[in-house]
Amino acid sequence: MDRDPDSPPLPLELFLLVIDAVGEDPDDSVADIYKTLRACALTCSAWLARARMQLYAYVFLERRDHYTRFARTIYASTELAQLVQEMRCDLHGQTNPELGWAWHIAMLNHGKIETPLPNYVVARLTNLTKLSFEADARVPVPVPLVCFMRSFGICEKLASLTLHSCLFITFDLLAGTVWSFPHVKILKITQNAWYESQIPPPDEALYPGRCENVTKFQLFLPVRVDPLLELMGPTVSHLSLWSMRYDEEPETYQAVSRYTALNRLTLTFENSETSWLLLVLENVRARNLEGLWIDYISRDQSKDDVVALFHDIRLDDILSRPPFRHLSELTIVVHSTAADEDGAWLKCLEAQFPQCVERGILEASIEEWKEEFWPNWLRYD
């Protein structure tokens, strides 16, 4: 239906709110959002500034041509460079690997090495606060791309860094990359690995201020946990671990003891792998730990088996001794394909924690297992 020509025009503020909503729509793909925002920018001059702000607030670079156009734009306009707040850099080019940077550099056999963005372009991103790098865990990240990743350490407002599915040639390359970001407060290392672990981390003296501001640290299914835990200092207050047991190289989790400022701990495990969970708790030394969140992914495991698991590890006794006496919140979530329709399962689970129930700190639940749990866990903000 056409609008009545005699009705008053809609206020500009309303249109600007709609443009903001387009830029923040979680249900739309990045491509659809960009397409809509570009259309808004071309509609009228009054919409241009707000549409540009949304267009450049979040930047996703996936292919070589994306990086090339972005570099050209940022170099030409300091104003647009200052609008960039969040960047996601795909170093592999998942939708078209032949245009991805990892493929491009791997195919260069004549010694000509290029990086996706020159350092002087990166230096213009003065308002960048959130950055993520994604690669293909089957293909080692070439050293030129490692240098490219480190070049963002110059961004003083950068507060959140994610390394996802990156395979490094040696551990010291990963360590040096993490230590290249002295301003980062939130660090996520998800599904990362390395070939050679015998090479020690780089000289700490070369990285003054390394990780001194990291307060939130997340590790999701790394090939090894101990070396990564040792990279952080005592400033970590929120630690999240989703680990897997590798029998051929047992972990100790001793580095958790250095996190003396730890205030909240999230532990996720599955397949009855309780040994590593107990090791982590054994190494906690923080005196002010207030929150403990445990996710157990049981999937098709029977109710009786799940209850028996928590009974056997005597978690209630562990959490009633130092340093867990100051806990004010204990959350235990069991993710299962079986429903707890009458609440009997939940009651049996709560019965394994009589001391925590008496302290009034336990909040337990049985939730339906959904594959969406994986990406939701990775949204650690």
Phi, psi and chi 1 to 4 in degrees:
 res  aa     phi    psi   chi1   chi2   chi3   chi4
   1 MET       -  132.4  179.5 -178.1  -64.5      -
   2 ASP   -72.6  147.4  -65.8  -25.3      -      -
   3 ARG   -74.3  143.0 -172.0  171.5   66.1   86.3
   4 ASP   -61.8  122.5 -174.8  -10.2      -      -
   5 PRO   -63.9  -20.4   21.7  -32.5      -      -
   6 ASP   -86.3   -9.6  -64.3  -32.3      -      -
   7 SER   -75.7  150.1   63.6      -      -      -
   8 PRO   -65.5  147.9   24.3  -33.8      -      -
   9 PRO   -66.9  151.3   25.2  -34.5      -      -
  10 LEU   -70.1  141.9  -64.8  173.9      -      -
  11 PRO   -66.5  148.0   22.7  -32.4      -      -
  12 LEU   -58.6  -36.1  174.6   62.4      -      -
  13 GLU   -57.7  -34.2  -69.7   76.7    9.9      -
  14 LEU   -67.1  -42.8 -177.7   59.2      -      -
  15 PHE   -63.3  -38.6  -70.5  108.7      -      -
  16 LEU   -66.5  -35.5  -61.9 -176.9      -      -
  17 LEU   -64.9  -37.7  -71.7  174.4      -      -
  18 VAL   -64.5  -41.0  172.2      -      -      -
  19 ILE   -62.7  -41.2  -66.5  174.4      -      -
  20 ASP   -61.4  -41.1  -70.7  -18.5      -      -
  21 ALA   -64.9  -36.6      -      -      -      -
  22 VAL   -61.8  -45.0  169.5      -      -      -
  23 GLY   -67.8  -20.6      -      -      -      -
  24 GLU  -110.1   10.1  -60.9  169.0    0.8      -
  25 ASP   -71.1  112.4 -172.3   -7.4      -      -
  26 PRO   -75.2  -13.9   29.1  -33.6      -      -
  27 ASP   -89.7  -12.6  -63.8  -35.9      -      -
  28 ASP   -93.2  151.0  -98.8   -6.4      -      -
  29 SER   -74.6  159.9   67.1      -      -      -
  30 VAL   -59.3  -40.7  174.2      -      -      -
  31 ALA   -62.0  -43.2      -      -      -      -
  32 ASP   -65.8  -40.4  -70.8  -21.4      -      -
  33 ILE   -63.1  -46.6  -69.9  175.2      -      -
  34 TYR   -59.8  -42.8  -77.8  175.5      -      -
  35 LYS   -61.4  -44.6 -178.7  178.7  179.3  179.8
  36 THR   -66.6  -43.4  -56.3      -      -      -
  37 LEU   -66.1  -36.9  -70.7  174.3      -      -
  38 ARG   -63.6  -38.4  -77.0 -165.3  -66.5  -93.1
  39 ALA   -64.2  -39.5      -      -      -      -
  40 CYS   -64.0  -40.2  -68.5      -      -      -
  41 ALA   -63.7  -28.6      -      -      -      -
  42 LEU   -92.3   -2.9  -63.4  173.4      -      -
  43 THR   -73.1  -51.2  -61.4      -      -      -
  44 CYS  -160.1  161.3   66.7      -      -      -
  45 SER   -65.3  -28.4   58.2      -      -      -
  46 ALA   -68.7  -24.7      -      -      -      -
  47 TRP   -91.6  -15.1  -69.2   15.1      -      -
  48 LEU   -59.7  -49.6  178.8   58.5      -      -
  49 ALA   -62.0  -43.8      -      -      -      -
  50 ARG   -69.3  -39.9 -174.9   61.5   63.4   91.1
  51 ALA   -64.2  -41.2      -      -      -      -
  52 ARG   -61.9  -41.9  -87.7 -176.8  173.2  174.8
  53 MET   -59.0  -42.7 -175.8  177.1   69.6      -
  54 GLN   -72.9  -35.3  -69.0  -65.1  -22.5      -
  55 LEU   -62.4  -39.8  -92.2  171.3      -      -
  56 TYR  -100.9   -5.8  -73.8   91.5      -      -
  57 ALA   -62.3  -39.7      -      -      -      -
  58 TYR  -124.4  123.1  170.9   78.1      -      -
  59 VAL  -121.2  125.6  175.0      -      -      -
  60 PHE  -114.4  115.6  175.4   36.6      -      -
  61 LEU  -111.3  121.5  -57.3  177.0      -      -
  62 GLU  -121.2  -38.4 -174.2  176.4   27.5      -
  63 ARG  -119.9  167.4  -56.6 -164.7  -47.9  -96.7
  64 ARG   -55.9  -43.1  -76.1 -176.2   57.4 -159.7
  65 ASP   -67.1  -29.4   55.8  -38.9      -      -
  66 HIS   -61.8  -48.9  -69.0  171.8      -      -
  67 TYR   -62.1  -41.8  -74.1   95.2      -      -
  68 THR   -62.9  -47.8  -58.1      -      -      -
  69 ARG   -66.0  -39.7  -67.6 -160.5  -59.3  -92.6
  70 PHE   -63.5  -43.9  179.0   75.0      -      -
  71 ALA   -61.0  -42.5      -      -      -      -
  72 ARG   -62.8  -41.9 -169.1  163.8   54.0 -124.5
  73 THR   -67.8  -46.7  -60.2      -      -      -
  74 ILE   -66.2  -37.4  -64.9  -54.9      -      -
  75 TYR   -66.7  -33.4  178.7   71.8      -      -
  76 ALA   -80.7  -21.4      -      -      -      -
  77 SER  -139.4  107.0  174.3      -      -      -
  78 THR   -64.8  -33.2  -57.4      -      -      -
  79 GLU   -61.6  -45.6  179.5 -176.4   -4.9      -
  80 LEU   -68.6  -35.8  -65.9 -179.1      -      -
  81 ALA   -60.0  -37.4      -      -      -      -
  82 GLN   -73.3  -12.5  -66.6  175.6  -12.3      -
  83 LEU   -81.1  -18.8  -65.0  177.8      -      -
  84 VAL   -73.5  118.6  179.7      -      -      -
  85 GLN  -112.3  -31.0  -60.5  178.0   34.7      -
  86 GLU  -136.4  135.9 -179.9  178.2   -8.0      -
  87 MET  -131.9  139.5  -77.1 -174.2   64.2      -
  88 ARG  -123.8  115.2  176.3 -176.7  164.0 -163.0
  89 CYS  -109.8  113.5  -61.8      -      -      -
  90 ASP   -90.1  114.7 -172.1  -30.5      -      -
  91 LEU   -90.5    1.3  -58.0  179.3      -      -
  92 HIS  -113.9  -34.5  179.6 -107.8      -      -
  93 GLY    80.3   68.5      -      -      -      -
  94 GLN   -62.4  -41.1  -66.9  179.6   -5.1      -
  95 THR   -76.3  -23.0   59.2      -      -      -
  96 ASN  -149.1   80.6 -167.7  -15.4      -      -
  97 PRO   -55.5  -27.5  -24.3   34.3      -      -
  98 GLU   -70.6  -12.0  -66.2 -177.5   -1.9      -
  99 LEU  -108.6    4.2  -69.1  175.5      -      -
 100 GLY   -80.3  154.9      -      -      -      -
 101 TRP   -71.2  -34.7  -84.5   97.2      -      -
 102 ALA   -62.2  -41.9      -      -      -      -
 103 TRP   -65.3  -43.0  179.7   91.0      -      -
 104 HIS   -60.5  -47.7  174.6   60.3      -      -
 105 ILE   -71.6  -37.3  -67.9 -178.5      -      -
 106 ALA   -62.7  -28.8      -      -      -      -
 107 MET   -87.0   -7.4  -67.3  -62.7  104.1      -
 108 LEU   -84.4  105.8  -71.8  177.0      -      -
 109 ASN  -103.9    0.2  -62.9  -41.5      -      -
 110 HIS  -104.0   13.3   47.5   75.5      -      -
 111 GLY    87.7   -4.6      -      -      -      -
 112 LYS   -84.7  108.9 -178.6 -177.6  178.7 -177.4
 113 ILE  -110.9  128.0  -59.5  -62.8      -      -
 114 GLU  -118.2  157.8  -57.3  173.1   12.5      -
 115 THR  -116.3  153.3   57.7      -      -      -
 116 PRO   -59.0  -40.9  -25.7   35.2      -      -
 117 LEU  -134.0  131.9  -63.1  175.5      -      -
 118 PRO   -64.8  155.2  -17.5   29.9      -      -
 119 ASN   -59.5  -36.0  -70.7  -10.4      -      -
 120 TYR   -71.1  -20.8   58.2   82.5      -      -
 121 VAL   -77.1  -44.4  170.5      -      -      -
 122 VAL   -58.4  -38.4  173.1      -      -      -
 123 ALA   -63.1  -21.3      -      -      -      -
 124 ARG   -78.7  -12.6  -72.5  174.2  172.9 -107.1
 125 LEU   -84.2   65.4  -56.9  173.7      -      -
 126 THR   -74.5  -15.9   54.4      -      -      -
 127 ASN  -109.7   13.5  -71.0  -37.5      -      -
 128 LEU   -68.5  124.8 -176.1   65.3      -      -
 129 THR  -116.6  -20.8   60.4      -      -      -
 130 LYS  -138.6  130.2 -167.9  171.8 -176.5  179.3
 131 LEU  -141.3  137.3  175.0   65.3      -      -
 132 SER  -136.9  141.2   65.2      -      -      -
 133 PHE  -117.2  133.1  -65.8  104.9      -      -
 134 GLU  -125.8  140.7  -58.1  175.3   17.8      -
 135 ALA  -140.8 -168.2      -      -      -      -
 136 ASP  -109.2  116.8 -174.1  -21.9      -      -
 137 ALA   -64.4   -8.8      -      -      -      -
 138 ARG   -88.9  -13.2  -60.0  166.0  -61.7  178.7
 139 VAL  -122.7  122.3 -179.1      -      -      -
 140 PRO   -60.2  140.8  -20.0   31.2      -      -
 141 VAL   -71.9  119.9  179.0      -      -      -
 142 PRO   -62.2  150.1  -20.4   32.9      -      -
 143 VAL   -56.1  -40.4  172.0      -      -      -
 144 PRO   -58.3  -34.3  -26.0   35.9      -      -
 145 LEU   -74.1  -31.5  -74.2 -173.2      -      -
 146 VAL   -62.0  -43.1  174.1      -      -      -
 147 CYS   -63.1  -37.8  -64.8      -      -      -
 148 PHE   -62.4  -44.5  163.8   66.1      -      -
 149 MET   -59.3  -43.5  -63.5  163.5   71.6      -
 150 ARG   -68.3  -25.0  -63.6 -179.6 -178.8 -175.0
 151 SER   -62.3  -20.4   68.8      -      -      -
 152 PHE   -76.9   -6.5  -75.4   83.1      -      -
 153 GLY   -61.7  -15.2      -      -      -      -
 154 ILE   -74.0  -16.3 -163.5  174.0      -      -
 155 CYS   -77.6  105.3  -59.1      -      -      -
 156 GLU   -71.0  -23.8  -64.8 -174.3   -0.4      -
 157 LYS   -90.7   -0.2  -68.0 -174.7  178.5  179.9
 158 LEU   -67.2  114.7 -173.7   60.1      -      -
 159 ALA  -109.9  -21.8      -      -      -      -
 160 SER  -131.9  129.0  176.4      -      -      -
 161 LEU  -131.0  133.2  172.8   67.0      -      -
 162 THR  -125.7  130.0  -61.4      -      -      -
 163 LEU  -114.0  113.9  -55.2 -179.0      -      -
 164 HIS  -121.1  126.0  177.6   63.9      -      -
 165 SER    57.0   41.7 -164.4      -      -      -
 166 CYS  -102.2  127.9  -63.0      -      -      -
 167 LEU  -103.9  113.3  173.5   59.9      -      -
 168 PHE   -96.0  149.7  -69.2   83.7      -      -
 169 ILE   -65.8  -43.0  -60.5  173.1      -      -
 170 THR  -134.7  159.5   59.7      -      -      -
 171 PHE   -65.8  -34.1  176.2   70.6      -      -
 172 ASP   -64.9  -27.0   68.3  -45.9      -      -
 173 LEU   -68.0  -39.7  -74.4  176.2      -      -
 174 LEU   -66.5  -46.1  169.9   55.7      -      -
 175 ALA   -60.7  -45.5      -      -      -      -
 176 GLY   -63.2  -33.2      -      -      -      -
 177 THR   -66.7  -47.4  -60.0      -      -      -
 178 VAL   -61.6  -42.0  170.7      -      -      -
 179 TRP   -72.7   -9.0  -75.8   -6.7      -      -
 180 SER   -80.7    1.4  -64.1      -      -      -
 181 PHE  -121.0   81.2  -65.7   85.8      -      -
 182 PRO   -71.1  -16.6   27.4  -35.7      -      -
 183 HIS   -96.7   -9.7  -51.3  -69.3      -      -
 184 VAL   -66.9  137.2  161.9      -      -      -
 185 LYS  -108.7  -28.4  -62.2  178.1 -179.3  179.0
 186 ILE  -119.1  121.9  -59.4  174.2      -      -
 187 LEU  -125.4  124.8  176.9   61.3      -      -
 188 LYS  -119.7  124.0  -50.7  176.7 -172.4 -178.4
 189 ILE  -120.2  106.1  -59.7 -179.9      -      -
 190 THR  -121.5  122.1   65.8      -      -      -
 191 GLN    55.5   42.0  -66.0  178.7  -55.8      -
 192 ASN   -96.2  156.6  -77.1 -120.1      -      -
 193 ALA  -152.1  174.1      -      -      -      -
 194 TRP  -153.1  154.8   52.8   89.7      -      -
 195 TYR   -78.7  -57.1  -83.0  136.8      -      -
 196 GLU  -104.7  116.7  178.9   56.4   61.5      -
 197 SER  -105.6   -3.4   58.2      -      -      -
 198 GLN   -77.1  -21.7  -60.0  -57.0  -43.1      -
 199 ILE   -75.5  125.3  -60.8  177.1      -      -
 200 PRO   -69.8  164.3   26.5  -34.7      -      -
 201 PRO   -59.2  159.6  -22.1   33.1      -      -
 202 PRO   -65.3  168.1   22.0  -32.0      -      -
 203 ASP   -62.3  121.8 -174.8   -4.2      -      -
 204 GLU   -61.8  -28.4  -64.7 -179.8   -3.0      -
 205 ALA   -63.5  -21.4      -      -      -      -
 206 LEU   -80.1   -8.7  -61.0  175.6      -      -
 207 TYR  -128.4   68.1  -61.8   87.3      -      -
 208 PRO   -62.1  138.0   23.2  -33.0      -      -
 209 GLY    80.0   13.3      -      -      -      -
 210 ARG   -59.3  121.3   63.0 -168.2 -179.2  -77.7
 211 CYS    53.4   20.8  -59.6      -      -      -
 212 GLU   -71.6  -13.1   65.3  179.5    5.2      -
 213 ASN  -107.4   -0.3  -68.3  -55.5      -      -
 214 VAL   -68.9  120.0  173.8      -      -      -
 215 THR  -112.9  -24.3   57.3      -      -      -
 216 LYS  -121.9  121.8  -64.7 -176.5  179.3 -178.7
 217 PHE  -130.5  125.7 -174.8   30.8      -      -
 218 GLN  -124.7  129.4  179.3 -168.2   59.6      -
 219 LEU  -121.4  122.1  -70.9  176.1      -      -
 220 PHE  -122.3  109.7  172.1   75.1      -      -
 221 LEU    46.8   51.9  -61.2 -179.0      -      -
 222 PRO   -77.3  162.9   30.8  -34.4      -      -
 223 VAL   -68.2  -30.4   66.1      -      -      -
 224 ARG  -143.4  145.3  -65.3  -81.4  -68.1  159.1
 225 VAL  -103.4  -45.0  175.9      -      -      -
 226 ASP   -52.2  -50.0  -78.3  -13.8      -      -
 227 PRO   -60.6  -34.3  -21.7   34.1      -      -
 228 LEU   -73.5  -39.1  -64.6  172.7      -      -
 229 LEU   -61.4  -33.7  -72.8  173.1      -      -
 230 GLU   -73.0  -11.7  -68.0  168.7    0.2      -
 231 LEU   -76.6  -22.9  -65.1  179.3      -      -
 232 MET   -91.2  163.4  -62.8  -62.3  108.4      -
 233 GLY  -108.8 -166.7      -      -      -      -
 234 PRO   -77.0    1.4   28.4  -34.5      -      -
 235 THR   -79.9  -12.4   57.9      -      -      -
 236 VAL   -65.4  121.3  174.7      -      -      -
 237 SER  -108.5  -23.5   60.1      -      -      -
 238 HIS  -124.2  118.5  -70.7   57.9      -      -
 239 LEU  -123.7  129.3  175.8   63.1      -      -
 240 SER  -123.8  129.0  -68.6      -      -      -
 241 LEU  -129.6  131.0  -63.3  175.9      -      -
 242 TRP  -128.0  104.6 -175.2  -25.5      -      -
 243 SER  -117.4  168.4 -178.1      -      -      -
 244 MET  -131.6  147.7  -65.8 -176.9   68.0      -
 245 ARG   -88.0  129.5 -170.9 -177.9   69.5 -176.9
 246 TYR  -115.8  103.5  -66.5   90.3      -      -
 247 ASP   -59.8  -32.7  -68.2  -28.4      -      -
 248 GLU   -71.4  -20.1   61.4  -85.7   14.0      -
 249 GLU  -137.2   81.7  -66.8 -173.6   76.8      -
 250 PRO   -63.9  143.4   23.5  -34.1      -      -
 251 GLU   -94.8  155.9  -52.8  -91.9   14.5      -
 252 THR  -111.8  -28.6   67.1      -      -      -
 253 TYR    60.3   22.1  -61.8   92.4      -      -
 254 GLN   -64.1  -27.3  -68.8  179.7   -2.4      -
 255 ALA   -65.7  -17.7      -      -      -      -
 256 VAL   -60.2  -28.3  173.4      -      -      -
 257 SER   -64.9  -20.7   63.1      -      -      -
 258 ARG   -81.7  -10.0   68.6 -159.7  -60.3  174.4
 259 TYR   -86.1   71.2  -63.0  170.5      -      -
 260 THR   -73.9  -15.2   53.9      -      -      -
 261 ALA   -95.0    9.6      -      -      -      -
 262 LEU   -59.9  127.3 -162.1   61.9      -      -
 263 ASN  -115.5  -28.9  179.7  -97.7      -      -
 264 ARG  -142.1  134.6 -176.3  168.2  -63.9  -85.9
 265 LEU  -129.5  127.7  177.3   61.5      -      -
 266 THR  -117.8  124.6  -60.9      -      -      -
 267 LEU  -125.6  129.7  -58.6  174.5      -      -
 268 THR  -123.9  130.7  -56.9      -      -      -
 269 PHE  -146.4  165.9   69.0  107.2      -      -
 270 GLU  -150.4  172.4   52.7 -174.6  -42.7      -
 271 ASN    56.8   35.4  -59.7  -32.7      -      -
 272 SER    60.7   21.2  -58.3      -      -      -
 273 GLU   -83.1   78.6  -65.0  -69.8   -4.7      -
 274 THR   -89.9  -15.1   57.9      -      -      -
 275 SER   -61.0  -43.1   57.7      -      -      -
 276 TRP   -70.0  -34.0   79.0  -88.5      -      -
 277 LEU   -61.2  -44.6  179.9  142.0      -      -
 278 LEU   -66.4  -35.1  -63.2  177.1      -      -
 279 LEU   -64.3  -41.7  -84.5  173.3      -      -
 280 VAL   -61.1  -49.7  173.3      -      -      -
 281 LEU   -62.4  -35.2  -64.8  177.8      -      -
 282 GLU   -63.5  -27.5  180.0 -178.3  -45.8      -
 283 ASN   -97.9    1.4  -76.5  -74.7      -      -
 284 VAL   -70.7  128.1  172.3      -      -      -
 285 ARG  -121.9   -4.1  -61.1  -69.5 -176.4  -87.6
 286 ALA   -64.0  132.8      -      -      -      -
 287 ARG   -88.4  -13.5  -63.3 -178.2  178.1 -178.9
 288 ASN  -116.8   29.6  -62.5  -47.2      -      -
 289 LEU   -67.9  120.2 -176.0   67.4      -      -
 290 GLU  -106.7  -32.6  -63.8 -179.2   -2.2      -
 291 GLY  -127.0  132.5      -      -      -      -
 292 LEU  -128.6  123.3  174.4   60.8      -      -
 293 TRP  -118.9  123.9 -174.4  -61.4      -      -
 294 ILE  -121.5  121.0  -63.5  176.5      -      -
 295 ASP  -105.0  123.7  -80.6  -62.4      -      -
 296 TYR  -116.2  121.2  177.4   54.7      -      -
 297 ILE   -95.4  100.9  -57.0  173.7      -      -
 298 SER   -94.6  -23.0   68.0      -      -      -
 299 ARG    50.8 -110.0  -70.2 -166.3  176.1   90.6
 300 ASP   -91.8    8.4  -61.0  -35.1      -      -
 301 GLN   -65.7  144.5 -156.7  170.4   15.2      -
 302 SER   -70.9  159.0   71.6      -      -      -
 303 LYS   -60.4  -44.3  -59.8  176.3 -177.2 -179.8
 304 ASP   -61.7  -39.4  -69.4  -19.4      -      -
 305 ASP   -66.2  -38.7  -73.8  -15.6      -      -
 306 VAL   -66.1  -46.1  171.9      -      -      -
 307 VAL   -61.9  -42.0  171.9      -      -      -
 308 ALA   -62.9  -36.3      -      -      -      -
 309 LEU   -60.0  -49.6  178.7  145.1      -      -
 310 PHE   -70.4  -28.6  -78.7   97.5      -      -
 311 HIS   -68.0  -43.0  172.3   78.5      -      -
 312 ASP   -69.0  -32.9  -67.6  -16.9      -      -
 313 ILE   -83.5   -6.8   63.0  176.5      -      -
 314 ARG    51.7   46.5  -55.7 -176.0   66.3   83.7
 315 LEU   -63.6  -32.4 -165.4   55.3      -      -
 316 ASP   -61.5  -40.7 -172.9   54.7      -      -
 317 ASP   -67.7  -40.7  -70.0  -21.6      -      -
 318 ILE   -61.4  -42.7  -65.9  173.1      -      -
 319 LEU   -79.7   -1.9  -60.8 -179.2      -      -
 320 SER  -100.0    5.2  -62.1      -      -      -
 321 ARG  -116.5  163.1  -60.2 -167.2  -63.8  -96.7
 322 PRO   -58.3  146.8  -20.7   31.5      -      -
 323 PRO   -94.0   24.8   35.9  -35.0      -      -
 324 PHE  -100.5    7.6  -56.9  104.1      -      -
 325 ARG   -68.5  -21.1  -73.6  178.8  177.6  172.9
 326 HIS   -92.1    5.3  -62.0  -69.9      -      -
 327 LEU   -58.1  132.3  -85.2 -179.7      -      -
 328 SER  -112.0   -8.8   58.6      -      -      -
 329 GLU  -149.4  118.9  178.2 -174.7  -11.7      -
 330 LEU  -122.3  114.3  169.3   61.9      -      -
 331 THR  -113.6  124.5  -57.8      -      -      -
 332 ILE  -123.8  121.0  -63.4 -179.6      -      -
 333 VAL  -121.5  123.4 -177.9      -      -      -
 334 VAL  -102.2  122.5  174.3      -      -      -
 335 HIS  -101.1  115.9  -58.1  -94.4      -      -
 336 SER  -138.9  153.1  173.9      -      -      -
 337 THR   -80.4  -14.2   55.5      -      -      -
 338 ALA   -90.7  139.2      -      -      -      -
 339 ALA   -88.2  149.8      -      -      -      -
 340 ASP  -110.3   72.4 -177.1   28.1      -      -
 341 GLU   -67.3  -37.2  -63.1  176.5   -7.3      -
 342 ASP   -99.8    1.0   57.6    0.6      -      -
 343 GLY    78.9    3.1      -      -      -      -
 344 ALA   -66.6  -38.7      -      -      -      -
 345 TRP   -62.0  -44.5 -171.1    2.8      -      -
 346 LEU   -62.2  -40.9  179.2   58.9      -      -
 347 LYS   -62.9  -40.5  -69.1 -180.0 -179.4  178.8
 348 CYS   -64.8  -38.1  -69.4      -      -      -
 349 LEU   -66.5  -45.5  178.8   62.3      -      -
 350 GLU   -63.1  -30.2  -67.7  173.5  -22.7      -
 351 ALA   -65.9  -16.0      -      -      -      -
 352 GLN   -81.9   -2.9  -51.0  -49.6  -49.5      -
 353 PHE  -129.9   56.2  -61.9   87.5      -      -
 354 PRO   -61.9  -38.7   22.3  -33.9      -      -
 355 GLN   -70.2  -38.9  -61.5  175.8   79.8      -
 356 CYS   -68.9  -35.7  -67.6      -      -      -
 357 VAL   -64.0  -42.0  169.8      -      -      -
 358 GLU   -64.1  -34.4 -175.8  177.5   -5.9      -
 359 ARG   -76.6  -11.7  -68.1  160.3   61.8 -171.9
 360 GLY    73.8   28.6      -      -      -      -
 361 ILE  -110.1   -9.9   64.7  172.8      -      -
 362 LEU   -86.2  131.3  177.4   63.9      -      -
 363 GLU  -132.2  104.8 -178.0  174.8  -19.2      -
 364 ALA  -112.5  153.6      -      -      -      -
 365 SER  -156.0  154.7   61.2      -      -      -
 366 ILE  -113.4  118.4  -48.3  -67.0      -      -
 367 GLU  -120.3  148.7  -62.8 -174.7    3.2      -
 368 GLU   -67.5  130.9  180.0 -175.7   -1.0      -
 369 TRP   -70.9  128.8  164.4 -107.5      -      -
 370 LYS  -133.7  144.1  -62.7  179.3  179.3  178.9
 371 GLU   -62.6  -21.2  -68.5  -62.4  -28.3      -
 372 GLU   -64.7  -13.9  -71.1   81.5    0.6      -
 373 PHE   -59.6  -34.5  178.8   75.3      -      -
 374 TRP   -61.8  -57.9  -63.2   77.0      -      -
 375 PRO   -65.7  -30.9   21.2  -31.9      -      -
 376 ASN   -65.4  -37.7  -73.7  -19.8      -      -
 377 TRP   -63.5  -33.4 -162.3   91.6      -      -
 378 LEU   -74.4  -16.6  -66.4  174.1      -      -
 379 ARG   -82.5   82.0  -64.4 -166.9 -168.5  103.7
 380 TYR  -106.1   94.2 -178.7   70.2      -      -
 381 ASP  -119.4      -  -62.5  -47.0      -      -
